[in-house]
Amino acid sequence: MFIKSGILLAGAASLLVLIACSSKDAPQSAAPAKEPVAATVNGAPISERMVAMMLKQRTDLGRPASAESRNAFIDNLAMQLIITQAAVSKGLDKVPDVSDKLDLSRQSILIEAFVQDYLKNNPVSDDMLNAAYEKVKAQASGTEYKARHILVDNEAEAKDIIARLNKNPKAFEALAKEKSKDRGSKGNGGDLGWFDPRGMVPEFGAAVAQLTKGKITEVPVKTQFGYHVILLEDTRPQQVQPLEQIKPALTQQVQQQNLKKIFDEMKAKAKIEIVQAPAPAPAPASAPAPTQAPASAPAPTQAPASAPAPTQAPASAPAPTQAPASAPDAKPAEPAKK
C-alpha cells in the first residue's frame, strides 16, 4: 500500500525521473561502497541519502522520523522502483509524450537546484536591503486612513443602520459585531486598521477619502460585496514600517529582482531560433467537370422507387450548454499595507 504523503510523492517524482531517463539496457549494479545503500531492487540501489532526505522532509513538517516510517519509505520506494523498471523494460520511457514529460520534470528539478544554488551563493547584502528600503520610502506618498465599516447585503438594512447610528454614533462597534457580514473585521467592531484607500475597491476608497474625521457615510456605499456603512476615525500621512518589520518580505523582493536580472542576462546571451510551424497541407483538388454530357441511359423497364425522405434535417451547430461561469464571490479587499 502506498503512503499518501507529499513527501513520498516528491521523492517518487525525483526517483522516476532519474530512473526512467536512464537506458533500459544499462547494467543495474549495486552502488559503490562509498554510497550507503538502504535497499536494492533487482540490483538497482535505493540510496540511504534519498531515504534520509525524505525523513528530513517529514521532520521539517513536525512529524516524527521513527524506524517504522523509515521502513515504510523504503518499502514504497522499492515498489515504485519495481514499477519504474517494468515501465522502462517495456520502452515506455521512449514514448514521445512520456519522454517529453520526463524532460520537463528533469528541467523543473534542475531549475529549482539552480535557483537554490544562486540564492545560497549570492545572499542579499545589507547595502541591497537599505537601497530597496530607501526606494520604498521614496515611493510612499498620500494619506492613510483608519476606518470601521459594517457590511450588509441590502440597501434598506444599510439605511436602517445609518439611521440608528445618527441617533447613537457610539453604537457602531456593537452594530458591526451584530450585523456585519465581513468576518475579517466584525469581531473587532468593523475595525479595518490603517490602510491606503488605493488598496481598496474603488467605490469604498473614494467614499473614505471624502469623509471627515469622526463622520459616518450619509448613504450606503455599494460595492461588489454589498452595502457598506463607513466610519472614518483618523487620517495621517502615509508611513513606512521600520526596516526590521518588513525585512523578510523586502529580502524576498530583492532576491526576485536579482534572479530576474540574471535570467534576463542568460537569455540575452543565448541563441534562440524559433522555427515556424509547418504550413497546413493543401486541400485535395475537386474532380474536373466533364467536357460533354454523358450519353443518356436506356429507359428503365420500370420506374425506379422514389428516394426515401430524409429521416431528419441536418443538425445545426449545437447551442452552448451553459453561459460562462461568472467570477466567484470575493471577500472584501484587504487594505494595502506598506
C-alpha contacts under 8 A as a table, 3 or more apart, distances in Angstrom:
res1	aa1	res2	aa2	distance
1	M	76	N	7.67
2	F	76	N	5.95
3	I	8	L	7.18
3	I	72	A	7.77
3	I	76	N	7.20
4	K	8	L	7.46
4	K	9	L	7.98
5	S	8	L	5.21
5	S	9	L	6.31
6	G	9	L	5.04
6	G	10	A	6.08
7	I	10	A	5.26
7	I	11	G	6.34
7	I	54	M	6.24
7	I	57	Q	6.41
7	I	58	R	6.68
8	L	11	G	5.13
8	L	12	A	5.87
8	L	54	M	7.02
8	L	73	F	7.24
9	L	12	A	4.83
9	L	13	A	6.03
10	A	13	A	5.25
10	A	14	S	6.59
11	G	14	S	5.25
11	G	15	L	6.15
11	G	50	M	7.65
11	G	54	M	6.71
12	A	15	L	4.89
12	A	16	L	5.98
12	A	77	L	7.00
12	A	80	Q	7.18
13	A	16	L	5.19
13	A	17	V	6.23
14	S	17	V	5.22
14	S	18	L	6.15
14	S	109	I	7.87
15	L	18	L	5.23
15	L	19	I	5.99
15	L	81	L	7.72
16	L	19	I	5.27
16	L	20	A	5.60
16	L	80	Q	7.91
16	L	81	L	7.64
16	L	84	T	6.52
17	V	20	A	5.39
17	V	21	C	5.82
17	V	102	L	5.90
17	V	105	S	6.83
17	V	106	R	6.36
18	L	21	C	5.57
18	L	22	S	6.69
19	I	22	S	5.45
19	I	81	L	7.91
19	I	84	T	7.07
19	I	85	Q	7.78
20	A	23	S	7.54
20	A	84	T	6.62
20	A	85	Q	7.74
20	A	87	A	7.99
20	A	88	V	6.12
20	A	93	D	5.91
20	A	102	L	7.71
21	C	93	D	7.00
21	C	102	L	7.04
22	S	26	A	7.28
23	S	26	A	5.30
23	S	88	V	7.92
24	K	85	Q	7.95
24	K	88	V	5.61
24	K	89	S	5.90
24	K	91	G	7.55
28	Q	42	N	7.50
28	Q	43	G	5.34
28	Q	44	A	4.95
29	S	43	G	5.29
29	S	44	A	5.93
29	S	45	P	7.70
30	A	40	T	7.12
30	A	43	G	5.64
30	A	44	A	5.88
30	A	45	P	5.65
31	A	35	E	6.21
31	A	36	P	7.67
31	A	37	V	6.88
31	A	44	A	7.80
31	A	45	P	6.00
31	A	47	S	7.89
32	P	35	E	5.57
32	P	36	P	8.00
33	A	36	P	6.66
35	E	47	S	7.12
35	E	48	E	7.78
36	P	47	S	6.15
36	P	48	E	5.45
36	P	49	R	7.41
37	V	40	T	7.38
37	V	45	P	6.28
37	V	46	I	5.93
37	V	47	S	4.43
37	V	48	E	4.94
37	V	49	R	8.00
38	A	45	P	7.56
38	A	46	I	5.67
38	A	47	S	5.41
38	A	48	E	4.64
38	A	51	V	7.41
38	A	74	I	7.34
39	A	45	P	5.97
39	A	46	I	5.23
39	A	47	S	7.14
39	A	74	I	7.29
39	A	78	A	7.80
40	T	43	G	5.41
40	T	44	A	5.17
40	T	45	P	4.27
40	T	46	I	5.77
40	T	78	A	7.77
41	V	44	A	5.06
41	V	45	P	6.38
41	V	46	I	7.66
41	V	78	A	6.35
41	V	81	L	7.10
41	V	82	I	6.92
46	I	50	M	7.22
46	I	51	V	7.86
46	I	74	I	7.82
46	I	77	L	7.52
46	I	78	A	7.51
47	S	50	M	5.41
47	S	51	V	6.74
48	E	51	V	5.14
48	E	52	A	6.08
49	R	52	A	5.05
49	R	53	M	6.10
50	M	53	M	5.04
50	M	54	M	6.33
51	V	54	M	5.21
51	V	55	L	6.20
51	V	70	R	7.16
51	V	73	F	6.92
51	V	74	I	6.97
52	A	55	L	5.03
52	A	56	K	6.12
53	M	56	K	5.12
53	M	57	Q	6.35
54	M	57	Q	5.07
54	M	58	R	6.33
54	M	73	F	7.88
55	L	58	R	4.96
55	L	59	T	6.34
55	L	65	A	5.87
55	L	69	S	7.94
55	L	70	R	6.97
56	K	59	T	5.07
56	K	60	D	6.05
56	K	65	A	7.71
57	Q	60	D	5.03
57	Q	61	L	6.53
58	R	61	L	5.33
58	R	62	G	6.80
58	R	63	R	5.52
58	R	64	P	7.11
58	R	65	A	6.77
59	T	62	G	4.94
59	T	63	R	4.88
59	T	64	P	5.73
59	T	65	A	6.14
60	D	63	R	7.29
65	A	69	S	6.09
65	A	70	R	6.95
66	S	69	S	5.23
66	S	70	R	6.34
67	A	70	R	5.04
67	A	71	N	6.21
68	E	71	N	5.18
68	E	72	A	6.11
69	S	72	A	4.91
69	S	73	F	6.18
70	R	73	F	5.18
70	R	74	I	6.32
71	N	74	I	5.07
71	N	75	D	6.06
72	A	75	D	5.08
72	A	76	N	6.19
73	F	76	N	5.22
73	F	77	L	6.02
74	I	77	L	5.07
74	I	78	A	5.99
75	D	78	A	5.14
75	D	79	M	6.34
76	N	79	M	5.07
76	N	80	Q	6.19
77	L	80	Q	5.05
77	L	81	L	6.05
78	A	81	L	5.05
78	A	82	I	6.19
79	M	82	I	5.09
79	M	83	I	6.39
80	Q	83	I	5.16
80	Q	84	T	6.05
81	L	84	T	4.88
81	L	85	Q	6.01
82	I	85	Q	5.21
82	I	86	A	6.29
83	I	86	A	5.05
83	I	87	A	6.20
84	T	87	A	5.06
84	T	88	V	6.18
85	Q	88	V	5.13
85	Q	89	S	6.02
86	A	89	S	5.10
86	A	90	K	6.38
87	A	90	K	5.25
87	A	91	G	6.50
87	A	92	L	5.45
87	A	93	D	7.00
88	V	91	G	4.95
88	V	92	L	5.64
88	V	93	D	5.61
89	S	92	L	7.62
91	G	94	K	5.46
91	G	95	V	7.09
92	L	95	V	5.23
92	L	98	V	6.94
93	D	98	V	5.87
93	D	99	S	5.53
93	D	102	L	7.97
94	K	98	V	6.96
94	K	99	S	5.64
95	V	98	V	5.35
95	V	99	S	5.85
96	P	99	S	5.05
96	P	100	D	6.05
97	D	100	D	5.19
97	D	101	K	6.34
98	V	101	K	5.15
98	V	102	L	6.20
99	S	102	L	5.09
99	S	103	D	6.22
100	D	103	D	5.08
100	D	104	L	6.27
101	K	104	L	5.07
101	K	105	S	6.11
102	L	105	S	5.07
102	L	106	R	6.11
103	D	106	R	5.10
103	D	107	Q	6.15
104	L	107	Q	5.01
104	L	108	S	6.13
105	S	108	S	5.09
105	S	109	I	6.33
106	R	109	I	5.24
106	R	110	L	6.24
107	Q	110	L	5.10
107	Q	111	I	6.00
108	S	111	I	5.12
108	S	112	E	6.30
109	I	112	E	5.26
109	I	113	A	6.27
110	L	113	A	4.93
110	L	114	F	6.06
111	I	114	F	5.02
111	I	115	V	6.21
112	E	115	V	5.18
112	E	116	Q	6.19
113	A	116	Q	5.20
113	A	117	D	6.05
114	F	117	D	5.11
114	F	118	Y	6.06
115	V	118	Y	5.09
115	V	119	L	6.15
115	V	259	L	7.79
116	Q	119	L	5.20
116	Q	120	K	6.09
117	D	120	K	5.13
117	D	121	N	6.19
118	Y	121	N	5.25
118	Y	122	N	5.76
119	L	122	N	5.11
119	L	123	P	5.81
119	L	255	Q	7.35
120	K	123	P	6.09
124	V	128	M	6.28
124	V	129	L	7.04
124	V	251	T	6.67
124	V	254	V	7.13
124	V	255	Q	6.86
125	S	128	M	5.21
125	S	129	L	6.43
126	D	129	L	5.05
126	D	130	N	6.04
127	D	130	N	5.14
127	D	131	A	6.11
128	M	131	A	5.20
128	M	132	A	6.21
128	M	254	V	7.47
129	L	132	A	5.10
129	L	133	Y	6.07
129	L	247	K	7.76
129	L	250	L	7.03
129	L	251	T	6.68
129	L	254	V	7.40
130	N	133	Y	5.00
130	N	134	E	6.16
131	A	134	E	5.21
131	A	135	K	6.38
132	A	135	K	5.11
132	A	136	V	6.37
132	A	250	L	7.38
132	A	254	V	7.39
133	Y	136	V	5.01
133	Y	137	K	6.30
133	Y	243	L	6.84
133	Y	250	L	7.64
134	E	137	K	5.08
134	E	138	A	6.12
135	K	138	A	5.03
135	K	139	Q	6.25
136	V	139	Q	5.24
136	V	140	A	6.36
136	V	240	V	7.69
137	K	140	A	5.19
137	K	240	V	6.24
138	A	141	S	7.89
140	A	238	Q	6.42
140	A	239	Q	7.07
140	A	240	V	7.04
141	S	237	P	7.42
141	S	238	Q	5.79
142	G	237	P	6.12
142	G	238	Q	5.62
143	T	196	D	6.88
143	T	235	T	6.71
143	T	236	R	5.70
143	T	237	P	4.55
143	T	238	Q	4.90
144	E	194	W	6.21
144	E	195	F	5.43
144	E	196	D	4.96
144	E	197	P	7.20
144	E	235	T	5.64
144	E	236	R	5.39
144	E	237	P	5.92
144	E	238	Q	5.03
144	E	239	Q	7.81
145	Y	193	G	7.93
145	Y	194	W	5.39
145	Y	195	F	5.48
145	Y	196	D	6.45
145	Y	197	P	7.20
145	Y	208	V	7.70
145	Y	232	L	7.34
145	Y	233	E	7.75
145	Y	234	D	5.98
145	Y	235	T	4.56
145	Y	236	R	6.70
146	K	192	L	6.81
146	K	193	G	5.25
146	K	194	W	4.48
146	K	195	F	6.54
146	K	232	L	6.26
146	K	233	E	5.50
146	K	234	D	5.08
146	K	235	T	6.13
147	A	191	D	6.24
147	A	192	L	5.77
147	A	193	G	6.43
147	A	194	W	7.30
147	A	208	V	7.92
147	A	230	I	6.96
147	A	231	L	5.54
147	A	232	L	4.44
147	A	233	E	5.22
147	A	234	D	7.04
148	R	189	G	7.31
148	R	190	G	4.71
148	R	191	D	4.34
148	R	192	L	5.56
148	R	193	G	7.75
148	R	230	I	5.80
148	R	231	L	5.14
148	R	232	L	6.59
148	R	233	E	7.44
149	H	176	A	7.14
149	H	190	G	4.92
149	H	191	D	6.83
149	H	192	L	7.51
149	H	228	H	6.25
149	H	229	V	5.38
149	H	230	I	4.35
149	H	231	L	6.12
150	I	175	L	7.63
150	I	176	A	5.13
150	I	179	K	7.01
150	I	180	S	4.78
150	I	181	K	7.60
150	I	182	D	7.48
150	I	186	K	7.54
150	I	190	G	5.94
150	I	228	H	5.53
150	I	229	V	5.10
150	I	230	I	6.62
151	L	158	A	7.89
151	L	176	A	7.95
151	L	179	K	7.55
151	L	180	S	4.71
151	L	181	K	5.58
151	L	182	D	6.02
151	L	225	F	7.94
151	L	226	G	6.47
151	L	227	Y	5.63
151	L	228	H	4.62
151	L	229	V	6.61
152	V	155	E	7.84
152	V	157	E	6.94
152	V	158	A	6.41
152	V	179	K	6.97
152	V	180	S	5.75
152	V	181	K	5.97
152	V	226	G	5.88
152	V	227	Y	5.38
152	V	228	H	6.60
153	D	157	E	7.66
153	D	225	F	7.89
153	D	226	G	4.97
153	D	227	Y	6.06
154	N	157	E	5.70
154	N	158	A	6.57
154	N	226	G	6.69
154	N	227	Y	6.19
155	E	158	A	5.03
155	E	159	K	6.15
155	E	220	P	6.64
155	E	227	Y	6.06
156	A	159	K	5.15
156	A	160	D	6.26
157	E	160	D	5.06
157	E	161	I	6.32
158	A	161	I	5.12
158	A	162	I	6.34
158	A	220	P	5.91
158	A	227	Y	6.38
158	A	228	H	6.94
158	A	229	V	6.51
159	K	162	I	5.06
159	K	163	A	6.23
159	K	219	V	6.86
159	K	220	P	6.48
160	D	163	A	5.11
160	D	164	R	6.31
161	I	164	R	5.09
161	I	165	L	6.15
161	I	175	L	7.77
161	I	229	V	7.71
162	I	165	L	5.03
162	I	166	N	6.14
162	I	216	I	7.87
162	I	217	T	7.79
162	I	218	E	7.07
162	I	219	V	7.56
162	I	220	P	7.95
162	I	229	V	6.97
163	A	166	N	5.18
163	A	167	K	6.73
164	R	167	K	5.35
164	R	168	N	6.30
164	R	169	P	7.89
165	L	168	N	4.76
165	L	169	P	4.54
165	L	170	K	7.43
165	L	171	A	6.43
165	L	172	F	6.61
166	N	169	P	5.86
168	N	171	A	5.76
169	P	172	F	6.03
170	K	173	E	7.35
171	A	174	A	5.41
171	A	175	L	6.08
172	F	175	L	5.21
172	F	176	A	6.07
172	F	189	G	7.24
173	E	176	A	5.09
173	E	177	K	6.31
173	E	188	N	7.55
173	E	189	G	4.02
173	E	190	G	6.48
174	A	177	K	5.24
174	A	178	E	6.23
174	A	189	G	6.35
175	L	178	E	4.95
175	L	179	K	5.62
175	L	180	S	7.45
175	L	189	G	7.60
176	A	179	K	5.31
176	A	180	S	4.94
176	A	186	K	5.48
176	A	187	G	7.98
176	A	189	G	5.05
176	A	190	G	5.35
177	K	180	S	6.21
177	K	186	K	4.78
177	K	187	G	5.68
177	K	188	N	7.29
177	K	189	G	5.28
177	K	190	G	7.08
178	E	186	K	7.82
180	S	183	R	7.57
180	S	186	K	5.77
180	S	190	G	7.46
181	K	186	K	7.15
182	D	185	S	5.82
182	D	186	K	5.82
182	D	190	G	7.87
182	D	331	K	7.94
182	D	332	P	7.26
183	R	186	K	5.49
183	R	187	G	7.10
184	G	187	G	7.26
185	S	188	N	5.40
185	S	189	G	6.55
185	S	190	G	4.59
185	S	191	D	5.63
185	S	192	L	6.38
186	K	189	G	5.05
186	K	190	G	4.61
186	K	191	D	7.43
187	G	190	G	7.01
188	N	191	D	5.49
192	L	195	F	7.53
192	L	335	P	7.45
194	W	335	P	7.61
194	W	337	K	7.99
195	F	199	G	7.41
195	F	335	P	4.93
195	F	336	A	5.72
195	F	337	K	6.31
196	D	199	G	5.58
196	D	200	M	7.45
196	D	238	Q	7.70
196	D	335	P	6.43
196	D	336	A	5.73
196	D	337	K	7.31
197	P	200	M	5.30
197	P	204	F	7.64
197	P	205	G	4.35
197	P	206	A	7.31
197	P	208	V	7.22
197	P	209	A	7.22
197	P	335	P	7.37
197	P	336	A	7.87
198	R	201	V	7.62
198	R	202	P	7.29
198	R	205	G	6.20
198	R	336	A	7.66
199	G	205	G	7.67
199	G	333	A	7.52
199	G	334	E	7.33
199	G	335	P	5.45
199	G	336	A	4.74
200	M	204	F	6.36
200	M	205	G	5.48
200	M	333	A	5.56
200	M	334	E	6.80
200	M	335	P	5.93
200	M	336	A	7.42
201	V	204	F	5.55
201	V	205	G	6.16
201	V	223	T	7.46
201	V	333	A	6.48
202	P	205	G	5.15
202	P	206	A	6.03
203	E	206	A	5.31
203	E	207	A	6.23
203	E	221	V	7.05
203	E	222	K	7.10
203	E	223	T	6.18
204	F	207	A	5.22
204	F	208	V	6.28
204	F	221	V	6.76
204	F	222	K	7.93
204	F	223	T	7.03
204	F	228	H	8.00
205	G	208	V	5.28
205	G	209	A	6.24
206	A	209	A	5.19
206	A	210	Q	6.46
207	A	210	Q	5.32
207	A	211	L	6.57
207	A	217	T	7.69
207	A	221	V	7.18
208	V	211	L	5.31
208	V	230	I	7.37
208	V	232	L	6.80
211	L	215	K	6.43
211	L	216	I	7.38
211	L	217	T	7.11
211	L	232	L	6.50
212	T	215	K	5.51
212	T	232	L	6.87
213	K	232	L	5.37
213	K	233	E	5.57
213	K	234	D	5.60
213	K	235	T	7.35
214	G	231	L	6.71
214	G	232	L	5.47
214	G	233	E	5.16
214	G	234	D	7.29
215	K	231	L	5.86
215	K	232	L	5.91
215	K	233	E	7.71
216	I	229	V	7.12
216	I	230	I	5.56
216	I	231	L	4.47
216	I	232	L	6.64
217	T	220	P	6.68
217	T	221	V	7.70
217	T	229	V	6.07
217	T	230	I	5.52
217	T	231	L	6.75
219	V	229	V	7.67
220	P	227	Y	5.74
220	P	228	H	5.52
220	P	229	V	5.53
221	V	227	Y	5.42
221	V	228	H	4.94
221	V	229	V	6.59
222	K	225	F	7.77
222	K	226	G	5.83
222	K	227	Y	4.57
222	K	228	H	6.38
223	T	226	G	5.47
223	T	227	Y	6.39
223	T	228	H	7.72
225	F	329	D	7.90
225	F	330	A	7.28
225	F	331	K	7.09
225	F	332	P	6.40
239	Q	338	K	7.50
240	V	338	K	5.77
241	Q	245	Q	6.44
241	Q	246	I	6.81
241	Q	338	K	6.58
242	P	245	Q	5.52
242	P	246	I	6.85
243	L	246	I	5.39
243	L	247	K	5.60
244	E	247	K	5.08
245	Q	248	P	7.80
246	I	249	A	5.55
246	I	250	L	5.95
247	K	250	L	5.02
247	K	251	T	5.84
248	P	251	T	5.13
248	P	252	Q	6.33
249	A	252	Q	5.18
249	A	253	Q	6.26
250	L	253	Q	4.98
250	L	254	V	6.26
251	T	254	V	5.19
251	T	255	Q	6.19
252	Q	255	Q	5.02
252	Q	256	Q	6.22
253	Q	256	Q	5.17
253	Q	257	Q	6.29
254	V	257	Q	5.02
254	V	258	N	6.12
255	Q	258	N	5.08
255	Q	259	L	6.12
256	Q	259	L	5.10
256	Q	260	K	6.12
257	Q	260	K	5.14
257	Q	261	K	6.22
258	N	261	K	5.10
258	N	262	I	6.36
259	L	262	I	5.22
259	L	263	F	6.06
260	K	263	F	5.08
260	K	264	D	6.02
261	K	264	D	5.16
261	K	265	E	6.27
262	I	265	E	5.06
262	I	266	M	6.18
263	F	266	M	5.03
263	F	267	K	6.13
264	D	267	K	5.10
264	D	268	A	6.12
265	E	268	A	5.09
265	E	269	K	6.39
266	M	269	K	5.31
266	M	270	A	6.23
267	K	270	A	5.09
290	P	293	A	6.96
300	P	303	A	6.57
300	P	304	P	7.80
310	P	313	A	7.06
315	A	318	P	7.88
320	P	323	A	7.20
